[in-house]
Amino acid sequence: MFSIEHEFDATVVTLVDDGTAPLQEDVTINAFAECITLEQYNARLDRVETITLSMDQIKDLAAALNLPEGVYSLKKP
């Protein structure tokens, strides 16, 4: 299950793990104009952990989801 919200400066997608146990904490994805952040609560450390990806990294990730195993480099126009 997931939700999508449009905030003033970002689009926020929340991914809820509603599969079978053991379940993971929700993942919140914030899409800003210049970067994407992923946030997830870490129960062991009792804090939210954040990963920031550049727009180029997001493009690489999107391409990688549709490719077979290997090492690739996307050409810049």
FIDO-289138 format. One record per atom (N, C-alpha, C): residue in three letters; y, z, x. Coordinates in steps of 0.1 Angstrom, whole numbers, plus 5000, padded with zeros to 4 digits. Last residue first. Example, Ala and Ser with C-alpha at 12.3 -4.5 7.8 and 13.67 -1.06 7.14 Angstrom:
<mikols>
SER497850715128 SER498950715137 SER500050795129 ALA494350785132 ALA495550785123 ALA496750785132 
</mikols>
This chain:
<mikols>
PRO513547735231 PRO514147605228 PRO515347585237 LYS511047885251 LYS512347895244 LYS512947765242 LYS507547905245 LYS508647835251 LYS509947855243 LEU505548195249 LEU506248105240 LEU507448035247 SER502548225266 SER504048245268 SER504648145258 TYR499448415266 TYR500348305262 TYR501748335265 VAL496048465270 VAL497348505275 VAL498248385272 GLY493548545245 GLY494048475256 GLY495448535260 GLU491948495213 GLU492048575225 GLU492648495237 PRO493848285190 PRO492648345195 PRO492948425208 LEU496648365168 LEU496048295180 LEU494748365184 ASN498248505150 ASN497548375145 ASN496848305156 LEU499448715162 LEU498548745151 LEU497748625146 ALA501148595180 ALA499848655185 ALA498948675174 ALA503448545165 ALA502648435170 ALA501248475174 ALA504348805161 ALA504048715150 ALA503148605154 LEU504848885188 LEU503848955180 LEU503348865168 ASP506948705195 ASP505648705202 ASP504548765194 LYS508848805177 LYS508448665176 LYS507048645183 ILE509149065187 ILE508649045173 ILE508148905171 GLN510249015212 GLN508849075211 GLN508249055197 ASP512648905204 ASP511748825211 ASP510348885211 MET513849135193 MET513549025184 MET512548925191 SER512249425207 SER513349325206 SER512949215197 LEU511249745194 LEU510949605198 LEU512149515197 THR510750085198 THR511749975196 THR511249845202 ILE509150345183 ILE508950235192 ILE510050135188 THR509050705179 THR509750575176 THR509450475187 GLU507650975162 GLU507650895174 GLU508250755170 VAL508551285150 VAL508451145147 VAL508551065160 ARG506551585156 ARG507751505157 ARG507451355153 ASP504351745163 ASP505251785152 ASP506551715154 LEU502251675179 LEU503551705186 LEU504651755176 ARG500251625160 ARG499951705172 ARG501251755179 ALA501451455142 ALA501151585138 ALA500951675150 ASN503851225143 ASN502851275152 ASN502551425149 TYR505050975122 TYR504951115124 TYR503751155133 GLN506450675133 GLN505250745127 GLN505250885131 GLU508350375133 GLU508350525133 GLU507050575127 LEU509650105149 LEU508450155142 LEU508450305144 THR512449875147 THR511850005152 THR510650035143 ILE513749585160 ILE512849635150 ILE512349775156 CYS517149445165 CYS515849495170 CYS515049545158 GLU519449335155 GLU519149315169 GLU517849365174 ALA519449375127 ALA519749245132 ALA519349225146 PHE516449575119 PHE517949565121 PHE518149415126 ALA514049705101 ALA514349575107 ALA515949565107 ASN511849955105 ASN513249935102 ASN513649805109 ILE508950085092 ILE509449975100 ILE510849945096 THR506850365093 THR508150305087 THR508650205097 VAL503650455084 VAL504450395094 VAL505650335087 ASP502050765075 ASP502750645071 ASP503550585084 GLU499150865094 GLU500450895088 GLU501050765084 GLN495750775084 GLN496850795094 GLN498150815087 LEU492650925073 LEU493850845071 LEU494850875082 PRO489150875080 PRO490450955082 PRO491650865081 ALA489050775046 ALA489350885056 ALA488650845069 THR490050445035 THR489150555036 THR489450655047 GLY493450375028 GLY492150335030 GLY491150455029 ASP496150395027 ASP495450435015 ASP493950395016 ASP498750445046 ASP497350425048 ASP496650485036 VAL501650265039 VAL500950385036 VAL499450355038 LEU504550155054 LEU503150125053 LEU502350255050 THR507750055045 THR506850165048 THR505450135045 VAL510549885057 VAL509149865051 VAL508349995055 VAL513849825053 VAL512849925056 VAL511549905049 THR516449645067 THR515349635057 THR514249735062 ALA519749765074 ALA518349735077 ALA517549715065 ASP522249855066 ASP522149785078 ASP520749745083 PHE521849945038 PHE523049875043 PHE522949795055 GLU518449855029 GLU519549945031 GLU520749875036 HIS515949765008 HIS517049705016 HIS518249805016 GLU512549835011 GLU513849875006 GLU514849805015 ILE509149815002 ILE510249755009 ILE511549795002 SER505949975008 SER507149955000 SER508249885009 PHE502349945004 PHE503549945012 PHE504749935002 MET498850005008 MET500050005000 MET501250005009 
</mikols>
